[in-house]
Amino acid sequence: MVIGKQQKGIRNELLAAIKFLDKPFNHVYYDLGGKGPCDLVVINSADGTVDLYDVKTHSERMQKGKMRRINRTKNKSAKNLDVKILYVKQVSEIPIQCSIE
């Protein structure tokens, strides 16, 4: 079964939210409209930190003989709010790696 680009993006946002919820004291809020500067807001109630994440699907292309990740850019409002980009990489439909920039 082929998953569409939009479904894959929503799925990866939910998988990232689950990953954050696995940690104690984390509260995750999701941008339901999809139009905000970030996809997830993660609040750690133990230390009071608030982190904003834009979730992207890890994609690669061949460059100079090596597979390299395609880096995504932040829009102006995401830069002003210090939104972090979270890349979700999948192998065989199981997420194995999340990297934050």
C-alpha positions as CSV (number, residue, x, y, z in Angstrom):
1,M,0.0,0.0,0.0
2,V,1.4,3.4,-1.0
3,I,1.0,6.2,1.5
4,G,0.5,9.7,0.1
5,K,2.9,12.5,1.0
6,Q,0.4,14.3,3.2
7,Q,-0.6,11.1,5.1
8,K,3.1,10.3,5.6
9,G,3.7,13.8,7.1
10,I,0.8,13.5,9.5
11,R,1.9,10.0,10.5
12,N,5.4,11.3,11.2
13,E,4.1,14.2,13.3
14,L,2.1,11.8,15.4
15,L,5.0,9.4,15.8
16,A,7.2,12.3,16.9
17,A,4.5,13.3,19.5
18,I,4.4,9.7,20.8
19,K,8.2,9.8,21.1
20,F,8.1,13.0,23.2
21,L,5.2,11.6,25.3
22,D,7.3,8.6,26.3
23,K,9.4,10.9,28.5
24,P,8.0,11.7,31.9
25,F,6.8,15.3,32.6
26,N,6.4,16.1,28.8
27,H,3.2,17.6,27.6
28,V,2.7,17.7,23.8
29,Y,0.4,20.1,21.9
30,Y,-0.4,19.5,18.2
31,D,-1.1,22.1,15.6
32,L,-4.5,20.8,14.3
33,G,-4.9,23.4,11.6
34,G,-1.5,22.8,10.0
35,K,-1.0,26.6,9.3
36,G,1.2,27.6,12.3
37,P,4.9,28.1,12.4
38,C,5.4,24.7,14.2
39,D,3.8,21.3,14.3
40,L,4.4,20.4,17.9
41,V,4.8,22.3,21.2
42,V,6.5,20.3,23.9
43,I,6.4,21.5,27.5
44,N,8.5,19.9,30.2
45,S,6.6,20.5,33.5
46,A,9.7,19.4,35.5
47,D,12.0,22.2,34.4
48,G,9.5,24.6,32.6
49,T,11.1,24.4,29.2
50,V,9.0,25.0,26.1
51,D,10.3,23.7,22.8
52,L,8.7,24.2,19.3
53,Y,9.2,21.6,16.6
54,D,8.6,21.5,12.9
55,V,8.4,17.8,11.9
56,K,9.9,16.8,8.6
57,T,10.2,13.4,6.9
58,H,13.8,12.4,6.4
59,S,14.6,12.3,2.7
60,E,17.9,11.7,1.0
61,R,19.4,12.2,-2.5
62,M,22.7,11.1,-4.0
63,Q,25.3,13.8,-3.9
64,K,28.9,13.4,-4.8
65,G,28.6,9.6,-4.6
66,K,27.0,9.6,-1.1
67,M,23.4,9.6,0.1
68,R,22.9,12.9,2.0
69,R,19.9,14.2,3.8
70,I,17.8,16.9,2.1
71,N,17.9,19.8,4.6
72,R,14.7,21.8,4.9
73,T,14.6,25.5,5.6
74,K,12.6,27.4,8.2
75,N,10.2,30.2,7.3
76,K,10.6,33.7,8.7
77,S,8.2,33.2,11.7
78,A,9.8,29.8,12.6
79,K,13.2,31.5,12.7
80,N,11.9,34.3,14.9
81,L,10.4,31.7,17.3
82,D,13.5,29.5,17.4
83,V,11.5,26.5,16.0
84,K,13.6,23.3,15.8
85,I,13.4,21.0,12.8
86,L,12.8,17.4,13.8
87,Y,13.6,14.8,11.0
88,V,11.8,11.5,11.3
89,K,13.6,8.6,9.4
90,Q,11.7,5.4,8.7
91,V,12.8,1.9,7.7
92,S,10.2,-0.7,6.9
93,E,7.4,1.5,8.3
94,I,9.1,1.6,11.8
95,P,10.6,4.9,12.9
96,I,14.2,4.3,13.9
97,Q,15.7,7.7,14.1
98,C,14.7,11.3,15.0
99,S,17.3,14.1,14.7
100,I,16.8,17.7,15.8
101,E,18.5,20.7,14.3
